[in-house]
Amino acid sequence: MKLNELTIKDASGGLRQKKFSVSELVSNFLQAIKEKNSELHAYLEVFDDALDEAKKADEMLGVVNHEERMKLPPLFGIPLAIKDNILIEGKKCTAGSKILENYIASYDATVIRKLKKQGAIFLGKTNLDEFAMGSSTENSAYVSTKNPYDLSRVPGGSSGGSASAVAGNLCIAALGSDTGGSIRQPASFCGIVGLKPTYGIVSRHGLIAMASSLDQIGPMAKSVEDAAILFDAIKGGDEFDSTAVKKESLEIGNWKLEIPERLKGVRIGIPKEYFGAGLDADVKKVIEAVIGKMESSGAIIKEISLPHSEYALPTYYIVVPSEISANLARFDGIRYGLSAATSYQLSATSLYEVYAKSRAYGFGAEVKRRIMLGTYTLSAGYYDAYYVKAQKVRRLIRQDFEHALNATDVILGPTAPTPAFCFGEKADNPLQMYLADIYTVAANLAGVPAISIPAGFVEREGKKLPVGLQLAGKWFEEGKLLGIAKAAEII
């Protein structure tokens, strides 16, 4: 196996056993990026200091004995990719938008600070839908990322760049962000593992906000075990994020993988609402085949109901634009980012023109659409009719999960209704694009942890395309969820 095809576990073991150096490992990835990124467009920027950081890591390894080497953190020397809406001090952070084209981060996101403490190496920043708004990475202001399984198809979104980089072996693992499925749906399309943790278990400090009550940073990796390693490194309370859980109120530092014996006795709930007419027939067969294997391995399969699931998508597309309207008001051409006041091309002559021209030029069509929708739903005449009602339905959706997870260990369903679709197939139809997240948005609305793992393949136009299976668990029970996912991964 080539070095750039290793998992975190294998690469970490190889470094400790001196099978290869950090420099050799990073060099292999940089060479792979040089050869393939012009085709996949997974990265927006590749860091020219990655090899320098690798050499520093090798120097450290050179002065420690075997015992100390074995005690190093699991991510020491591991090359990672970071979605370009997560801040790294001194590096560009564009959020896939023209309005932040030249923005340089002045501090590290909390997750980055934690990864640096472990000694991880950052290869670069990955592409995304602008401000994480999209399901295909076609909304990036810069370039459309491609799916490594079929270059004519999308990698999913909004974390499509991270998914493509992991699947294309251009990094060992990556960080993405998930507001309504933006880690899990691209993980499904690209045949990798993607975890959306419980809301609040990972700090959002340093993540450029889209919808603050739903956004969550999470790992994207080649295996469940790798996702668990990365999750373990970034989890925990944070004084900079008031929505992050406090360590004293939850012993998340003692979490561990709870891997059941061949899934024996594990109660798996199958929502009848997730297997209706909107699910692709071939995807349904793949998921049902996995359910059959799980049952043969000792799992207890139970049909359940999530009665308000049909309202999850419309609820999501009221709550999210409302929060977007508020969060993106800060991009006004005055404080940071693109400014019409200093742009010769835009030449604003009044304060109003600074606002109007900066935002008109800096934001793309999907961002403008959501800002306008959100401003409308928050307006005095419609706030109660739309926003307040959506929040009430959101509570009902959370209660559905509460009832279902009291009777089961995990909820199982497809991650996405179809395999990866072709470029342009849904670009002109926003509603069809939004439906790509129909099975993922409810987990964000409820705040529960959910993971997508590879379930199999379907054939389209002579090519095999990955299908993802989604598992959702109880709040803060990532250990159990990842353990069940790991057991399911190997059946």
C-alpha positions in Angstrom: 0.0 0.0 0.0 1.2 3.5 -0.8 1.8 5.9 2.1 -1.0 8.2 0.9 -3.5 5.2 1.1 -2.9 4.6 4.8 -5.4 5.1 7.6 -4.6 7.2 10.7 -4.1 4.0 12.7 -1.7 2.5 10.2 0.2 5.7 9.6 0.5 6.4 13.3 1.9 2.9 13.9 4.3 3.2 11.0 5.8 6.5 12.4 6.3 5.0 15.8 7.9 1.9 14.4 10.2 4.0 12.2 9.0 2.4 9.0 8.9 5.9 7.4 9.3 9.5 8.5 6.7 12.3 8.8 8.5 14.0 5.9 8.2 11.0 3.7 4.5 10.7 4.6 3.7 14.3 3.9 5.8 14.3 0.7 3.7 11.4 -0.6 0.5 13.4 0.0 1.9 16.6 -1.6 2.9 14.6 -4.6 -0.5 13.0 -4.9 -2.1 16.5 -4.6 0.2 17.8 -7.3 -0.9 14.9 -9.6 -4.6 14.8 -8.9 -5.8 18.1 -7.5 -5.9 19.8 -10.9 -8.4 17.1 -11.8 -10.4 16.8 -8.5 -10.2 20.4 -7.3 -10.5 19.2 -3.7 -8.1 21.9 -2.4 -8.5 25.6 -2.7 -5.0 26.1 -1.2 -2.1 23.8 -0.4 0.1 25.0 2.4 3.8 25.5 1.3 4.9 25.1 4.9 3.5 21.6 5.4 6.9 19.9 4.6 8.6 22.3 7.0 6.2 21.3 9.8 6.9 17.6 8.9 10.6 18.2 9.3 10.1 19.7 12.7 8.1 16.6 13.7 10.9 14.4 12.5 13.4 16.4 14.6 11.2 15.8 17.6 11.0 12.1 16.8 14.8 11.9 16.5 15.4 13.0 20.1 12.8 10.8 21.9 13.3 7.2 22.9 11.1 4.3 22.0 9.0 4.5 25.1 8.3 8.2 24.6 7.6 7.7 20.9 4.9 5.1 21.8 3.2 7.7 24.1 2.9 10.4 21.4 -0.7 11.5 20.5 -2.3 9.4 17.8 -2.4 12.3 15.4 1.2 13.2 15.7 2.6 13.7 12.2 -0.7 12.8 10.5 -1.5 14.9 7.4 -5.0 16.4 7.5 -7.1 18.6 5.3 -9.3 21.4 6.7 -12.5 22.7 5.2 -12.0 26.4 4.2 -14.5 27.7 6.7 -12.4 26.8 9.7 -9.8 29.3 10.8 -6.1 28.6 10.9 -4.0 31.6 12.1 -2.1 33.2 9.3 -3.8 31.3 6.5 -6.6 32.4 4.1 -10.1 31.4 5.0 -12.5 32.2 2.1 -15.6 30.1 3.1 -15.7 29.5 -0.7 -16.9 33.1 -1.2 -15.5 36.1 -3.1 -16.4 38.4 -0.2 -13.6 36.7 1.9 -11.3 36.1 -1.0 -8.3 37.8 0.7 -9.3 37.3 4.4 -6.4 36.0 6.6 -7.4 34.4 9.8 -6.0 36.2 12.9 -6.5 33.2 15.3 -6.9 29.4 15.4 -10.2 27.7 15.7 -10.4 25.7 18.9 -10.4 22.4 16.9 -7.2 23.6 15.1 -5.6 24.5 18.4 -6.4 21.0 19.7 -5.0 19.3 16.5 -1.8 21.4 16.7 -1.4 20.3 20.3 -1.4 16.7 19.1 1.1 17.5 16.4 -1.1 17.0 13.3 0.1 18.4 10.0 -2.2 20.6 7.9 -1.9 20.0 4.1 -4.3 22.8 3.0 -7.8 24.1 2.9 -10.5 22.3 1.0 -13.3 23.6 -1.3 -16.9 24.0 -0.2 -20.2 25.5 -1.2 -20.1 29.2 -0.5 -20.6 29.7 3.3 -21.4 26.0 3.4 -24.7 26.6 1.6 -25.3 23.7 -0.8 -25.3 19.9 -1.4 -22.9 19.6 -4.3 -20.0 22.0 -4.0 -21.2 23.6 -7.2 -21.9 26.8 -5.3 -18.2 27.5 -4.6 -17.2 30.9 -5.9 -14.0 29.4 -7.2 -14.3 25.9 -8.7 -16.5 22.8 -8.6 -14.9 19.8 -6.8 -15.3 16.4 -8.6 -16.1 13.0 -7.3 -13.1 10.6 -7.4 -15.4 7.7 -8.4 -16.8 9.6 -11.4 -15.4 12.9 -12.5 -18.7 13.8 -14.2 -20.5 13.7 -10.8 -20.6 15.9 -7.7 -18.8 14.9 -4.5 -21.8 16.2 -2.4 -21.7 19.2 -0.2 -21.0 21.4 1.4 -17.9 19.5 2.6 -17.3 18.2 -0.9 -13.7 19.2 -1.0 -12.9 17.4 2.2 -14.8 14.3 1.1 -13.1 14.3 -2.3 -9.6 14.7 -0.7 -10.1 11.8 1.7 -11.6 9.5 -1.0 -9.0 10.5 -3.5 -6.2 9.8 -1.0 -5.1 13.4 -1.0 -5.1 13.4 2.8 -5.4 10.8 5.5 -8.5 12.4 7.0 -10.2 15.8 7.1 -12.4 18.1 9.0 -15.8 19.2 7.6 -18.8 21.1 9.0 -22.3 19.8 9.1 -25.4 22.1 9.3 -27.9 19.8 7.6 -25.9 16.9 6.3 -22.8 18.6 4.9 -20.5 16.0 6.4 -22.6 12.9 6.0 -24.1 13.4 2.5 -20.6 14.0 0.8 -19.3 11.1 2.8 -22.1 8.9 1.3 -21.4 10.2 -2.3 -17.6 9.6 -1.9 -17.7 6.3 -0.1 -16.0 7.4 3.2 -17.0 7.8 6.9 -18.4 11.1 8.1 -19.5 11.9 11.7 -21.8 14.8 12.8 -21.3 14.9 16.5 -23.8 15.9 19.1 -24.5 19.6 19.0 -22.2 21.2 21.5 -19.7 18.4 22.0 -17.2 20.1 19.6 -16.5 23.8 19.9 -17.7 26.0 17.0 -15.2 28.7 17.9 -13.3 29.7 14.7 -15.9 28.1 12.4 -17.4 30.8 10.1 -21.0 30.7 11.1 -23.8 29.7 8.8 -26.7 28.7 11.1 -25.4 28.8 14.7 -27.9 26.5 16.3 -27.2 23.7 13.8 -23.5 24.0 12.7 -21.2 21.3 13.9 -17.5 20.5 13.1 -16.8 16.8 12.6 -14.4 14.2 11.1 -14.3 12.7 7.6 -12.1 9.6 7.4 -11.4 6.3 5.7 -12.7 4.2 8.6 -14.9 4.5 11.6 -11.8 4.0 13.8 -10.1 6.9 12.2 -13.2 9.1 12.6 -13.2 8.1 16.3 -9.5 9.1 16.7 -10.2 12.5 15.1 -13.3 13.0 17.1 -11.5 12.2 20.3 -8.9 14.9 19.5 -11.4 17.8 18.8 -14.2 17.1 21.3 -14.7 18.9 24.6 -15.8 22.1 26.3 -14.5 25.5 25.3 -14.5 28.9 27.1 -14.8 30.6 23.8 -18.1 28.8 22.8 -21.0 29.3 25.1 -22.9 26.4 23.4 -20.1 23.9 23.9 -20.7 21.4 26.7 -18.7 21.9 29.9 -16.4 19.1 31.0 -17.6 19.2 34.5 -21.2 18.6 33.4 -20.4 15.7 31.1 -17.5 13.2 31.4 -16.8 13.2 27.7 -13.1 12.9 28.4 -13.7 9.3 29.5 -15.7 8.3 26.4 -14.7 5.0 24.8 -15.7 2.9 21.8 -18.4 0.5 22.8 -18.1 -2.2 20.1 -20.8 -4.9 20.5 -20.1 -8.5 19.7 -21.2 -9.0 16.1 -24.1 -6.5 16.9 -25.6 -9.1 19.2 -28.6 -7.6 21.0 -28.2 -4.2 19.4 -31.7 -2.6 18.9 -31.8 -0.9 15.5 -34.8 1.2 14.6 -35.8 1.5 10.9 -38.1 4.6 10.3 -40.8 3.6 7.9 -40.9 7.2 6.6 -37.3 6.8 5.2 -38.2 4.1 2.7 -40.9 5.7 0.7 -41.3 6.8 -2.9 -38.4 9.4 -2.8 -35.7 6.7 -2.2 -33.9 5.4 -5.3 -34.7 1.8 -5.8 -31.1 0.6 -6.1 -30.1 2.6 -3.0 -33.0 1.0 -1.2 -31.7 -2.5 -2.1 -28.2 -1.8 -0.8 -29.5 -0.5 2.5 -31.9 -3.4 2.9 -29.1 -5.8 2.2 -27.0 -4.3 5.0 -30.0 -4.5 7.3 -30.3 -8.2 6.5 -26.6 -8.7 7.4 -27.0 -6.8 10.6 -30.0 -9.0 11.6 -28.0 -12.1 10.8 -25.2 -10.8 13.1 -27.6 -10.6 16.0 -29.1 -7.2 15.8 -32.7 -6.7 16.7 -34.5 -4.9 13.9 -37.5 -2.8 14.8 -39.7 -0.7 12.5 -40.3 2.7 14.1 -41.9 5.9 13.2 -40.6 9.5 13.1 -44.0 11.0 12.5 -42.8 14.6 11.9 -40.0 13.7 9.5 -41.9 15.0 6.5 -41.7 18.5 8.1 -38.0 18.3 8.7 -36.9 19.8 5.4 -39.4 22.7 5.3 -38.6 23.4 9.0 -34.9 23.4 8.2 -35.3 25.8 5.3 -37.0 28.3 7.5 -34.7 28.1 10.5 -31.5 28.1 8.5 -32.1 31.1 6.2 -33.3 33.0 9.3 -30.0 32.4 11.0 -28.1 33.1 7.8 -29.7 36.4 7.5 -28.5 37.4 10.9 -25.0 35.8 10.7 -24.1 37.2 7.3 -25.1 40.8 8.2 -21.6 41.2 9.5 -20.2 41.0 5.9 -21.0 44.6 5.1 -17.8 45.9 3.3 -16.8 47.8 6.4 -15.3 45.5 9.0 -13.5 42.8 7.1 -13.6 41.0 3.7 -14.3 42.6 0.3 -15.1 46.3 0.5 -16.5 48.4 -2.4 -15.0 51.4 -0.6 -11.4 50.2 -1.5 -12.2 48.5 -4.8 -11.5 50.5 -7.9 -13.7 48.1 -9.8 -16.8 48.7 -7.6 -16.1 52.4 -6.8 -18.6 53.1 -4.1 -19.3 56.8 -3.4 -21.6 56.5 -0.4 -22.1 54.3 2.7 -25.2 52.7 1.1 -23.2 51.8 -2.0 -20.4 50.3 0.1 -23.0 48.0 1.7 -24.9 47.2 -1.5 -22.0 46.8 -3.9 -19.8 44.8 -1.5 -22.6 42.3 -0.8 -24.0 42.2 -4.4 -20.5 41.4 -5.8 -19.2 39.3 -2.9 -22.1 36.9 -2.4 -23.2 34.3 -4.9 -26.8 33.4 -6.0 -27.5 30.7 -3.3 -26.2 33.0 -0.5 -28.4 35.9 -1.7 -31.4 33.5 -2.0 -31.1 32.4 1.6 -30.4 35.8 3.0 -33.6 37.1 1.3 -35.7 34.1 2.5 -34.4 34.6 6.0 -35.0 38.3 6.1 -38.5 37.7 4.9 -39.3 35.0 7.6 -37.9 37.2 10.3 -39.8 40.3 9.2 -42.5 41.7 11.6 -45.4 40.5 9.5 -44.2 36.9 9.1 -42.1 36.1 12.1 -44.9 34.3 14.0 -46.3 32.6 10.9 -43.0 31.1 9.8 -40.1 31.3 12.2 -41.9 30.7 15.4 -44.0 27.9 13.9 -40.8 26.3 12.5 -39.2 26.3 16.0 -42.3 24.6 17.4 -42.1 21.9 14.7 -38.4 21.6 15.5 -39.2 20.7 19.0 -41.6 18.0 17.8 -38.9 16.5 15.6 -36.6 16.4 18.6 -39.3 14.6 20.6 -39.7 12.1 17.8 -36.0 11.2 18.2 -36.3 11.1 22.0 -39.1 8.6 21.9 -37.5 6.5 19.2 -34.1 6.4 20.9 -35.7 5.4 24.2 -36.8 2.2 22.5 -33.7 1.6 20.3 -29.9 2.0 20.4 -29.6 3.6 17.0 -31.8 4.7 14.1 -30.8 3.4 10.7 -31.6 4.7 7.2 -30.1 5.8 4.0 -27.8 8.9 4.1 -29.0 10.3 0.8 -31.9 9.3 -1.5 -29.7 8.8 -4.5 -26.0 8.2 -5.3 -23.9 11.1 -6.5 -25.7 13.0 -9.3 -24.1 14.7 -12.4 -22.9 18.3 -12.5 -25.7 20.6 -13.6 -28.4 18.0 -12.9 -30.0 19.9 -10.0 -28.1 23.3 -10.2 -31.1 25.1 -11.8 -33.7 23.6 -9.4 -33.0 24.6 -5.8 -35.9 22.5 -4.5 -34.4 19.3 -6.1 -31.0 20.2 -4.6 -32.5 20.7 -1.2 -34.1 17.3 -1.3 -30.6 15.7 -1.4 -30.5 16.4 2.3 -33.9 15.0 3.1 -32.6 12.2 5.4 -29.9 14.2 7.1 -31.4 17.5 8.2 -33.5 16.0 11.1 -30.4 15.0 13.0 -29.2 18.6 13.0 -32.6 20.0 14.1 -32.7 17.5 16.9 -29.0 17.9 17.8 -28.3 14.1 17.9 -25.0 12.5 16.7 -25.2 10.8 13.3 -22.7 9.0 11.1 -22.6 7.9 7.5 -20.6 4.7 6.7 -20.1 3.0 3.3 -22.9 0.5 2.6 -22.1 -0.7 -0.9 -22.3 0.4 -4.5 -24.8 1.0 -7.3 -24.0 1.1 -11.0 -24.6 4.1 -13.1 -23.4 4.4 -16.7 -20.9 1.7 -16.2 -19.4 3.1 -13.0 -19.8 1.9 -9.5 -21.0 4.7 -7.2 -20.9 4.5 -3.4 -24.0 4.4 -1.2 -23.9 5.6 2.4 -25.8 4.2 5.4 -26.7 6.6 8.2 -26.9 5.7 11.9 -28.2 8.2 14.5 -27.8 7.8 18.2 -28.6 9.4 21.6 -27.2 12.8 22.6 -23.6 12.5 23.8 -23.4 8.8 23.2 -20.8 9.0 20.4 -19.0 6.0 22.0 -21.9 3.7 21.5 -22.8 5.1 18.0 -19.2 4.8 16.7 -18.9 1.3 18.2 -22.1 0.1 16.5 -20.9 1.7 13.3 -17.5 0.0 13.5 -19.3 -3.4 14.1 -21.6 -2.7 11.1 -18.5 -1.7 9.0 -16.9 -5.1 9.2 -20.0 -7.5 8.9 
